[in-house]
Amino acid sequence: MKFFSSVLLMALLSFSACLFMPWWSIAIACFIVSLIIPQKRGWAFLSGFISLFMLWFSLCFWISKNNNHILAHKISLLILKVDHPIALILFTAFIGALVGGFASLTGSLMRKSSVAN
């Protein structure tokens, strides 16, 4: 139950934080949720990873679908050297998921170190 609630809370806080702050505010949201909700290190990383992967994938796909993937076709040729917009969306979601996962892991480890002292 803690896992699903932390995934949902991280996604909601990250989405709302990105409306008013820069993109890296997703790390702050994941860090705070992982600091508040106690989890093991692996589950904390996984909850941050999954929540941000789903959030960024859905947002990127929705934005790209609204403009018929025009920009995604061009950027995928520049970055991935292949005309595949879904691969670019997956790559973008993976980068966001790594940021969220490591921020969540850091929050979990910070909680454990503060409890130990």
C-alpha positions as CSV (number, residue, x, y, z in Angstrom):
1,M,0.0,0.0,0.0
2,K,2.9,2.4,0.8
3,F,4.3,1.7,-2.7
4,F,1.2,2.6,-4.6
5,S,0.5,5.6,-2.5
6,S,4.0,6.9,-2.9
7,V,3.9,6.3,-6.7
8,L,0.6,8.2,-6.9
9,L,1.8,11.0,-4.6
10,M,5.1,11.4,-6.5
11,A,3.4,11.6,-9.8
12,L,0.8,14.2,-8.6
13,L,3.4,16.3,-6.8
14,S,5.8,16.2,-9.7
15,F,3.1,17.2,-12.2
16,S,1.9,20.1,-10.0
17,A,5.5,21.2,-9.2
18,C,6.3,21.4,-12.9
19,L,3.5,23.7,-13.6
20,F,5.1,26.5,-11.5
21,M,8.8,25.5,-11.2
22,P,11.5,24.2,-13.6
23,W,11.6,20.6,-14.8
24,W,14.0,19.4,-12.1
25,S,11.4,20.1,-9.4
26,I,10.4,16.5,-10.0
27,A,13.5,15.5,-8.1
28,I,12.4,17.6,-5.1
29,A,8.9,16.1,-5.1
30,C,10.2,12.6,-5.2
31,F,12.8,13.3,-2.5
32,I,10.1,14.8,-0.2
33,V,7.7,11.9,-0.7
34,S,10.4,9.4,-0.1
35,L,11.5,11.2,3.0
36,I,8.0,11.2,4.4
37,I,6.9,7.7,3.5
38,P,9.3,5.1,4.8
39,Q,10.3,2.4,2.3
40,K,13.3,0.1,1.7
41,R,15.9,1.5,-0.7
42,G,14.9,-0.7,-3.7
43,W,11.2,0.0,-3.4
44,A,11.9,3.7,-3.0
45,F,13.9,3.8,-6.2
46,L,11.3,1.7,-8.0
47,S,8.5,3.9,-6.9
48,G,10.3,7.1,-8.0
49,F,11.3,5.4,-11.3
50,I,7.8,4.1,-12.1
51,S,5.9,7.2,-11.2
52,L,8.1,9.5,-13.2
53,F,8.3,7.1,-16.2
54,M,4.5,6.9,-16.4
55,L,4.1,10.7,-15.9
56,W,6.7,11.8,-18.5
57,F,5.7,9.1,-21.0
58,S,2.0,10.1,-20.8
59,L,2.8,13.8,-21.0
60,C,5.3,13.5,-23.8
61,F,3.0,11.2,-25.8
62,W,0.0,13.5,-25.3
63,I,1.9,16.6,-26.4
64,S,3.5,14.8,-29.4
65,K,0.2,13.3,-30.5
66,N,-1.5,16.7,-30.4
67,N,0.9,17.9,-33.1
68,N,0.9,14.7,-35.1
69,H,4.5,13.8,-33.9
70,I,6.0,16.5,-36.2
71,L,8.6,17.7,-33.8
72,A,9.3,14.2,-32.4
73,H,10.1,12.9,-35.9
74,K,12.6,15.7,-36.4
75,I,14.2,15.5,-33.0
76,S,14.4,11.7,-33.1
77,L,16.4,12.0,-36.3
78,L,18.8,14.4,-34.6
79,I,19.3,12.5,-31.3
80,L,18.6,8.9,-32.1
81,K,19.6,8.9,-35.8
82,V,16.3,7.0,-36.5
83,D,12.9,8.4,-37.5
84,H,11.0,6.8,-34.6
85,P,9.1,9.3,-32.4
86,I,7.9,6.6,-29.8
87,A,11.6,5.7,-29.2
88,L,12.3,9.4,-28.5
89,I,9.3,9.5,-26.1
90,L,10.6,6.3,-24.3
91,F,14.1,7.8,-24.1
92,T,12.7,11.0,-22.6
93,A,10.6,9.1,-20.1
94,F,13.6,7.0,-19.1
95,I,15.7,10.1,-18.4
96,G,12.9,11.6,-16.2
97,A,12.5,8.2,-14.5
98,L,16.2,8.0,-13.6
99,V,16.0,11.5,-12.1
100,G,12.9,10.5,-10.0
101,G,14.3,7.2,-9.0
102,F,17.6,8.6,-7.8
103,A,15.9,11.4,-6.0
104,S,13.6,9.0,-4.3
105,L,16.5,6.7,-3.3
106,T,18.3,9.7,-1.9
107,G,15.3,10.6,0.2
108,S,15.0,7.1,1.5
109,L,18.7,6.9,2.4
110,M,18.5,10.4,4.1
111,R,15.6,9.1,6.2
112,K,17.6,6.1,7.3
113,S,20.7,8.1,8.2
114,S,18.7,10.6,10.2
115,V,16.9,7.8,12.1
116,A,20.3,6.1,12.8
117,N,21.7,9.3,14.4
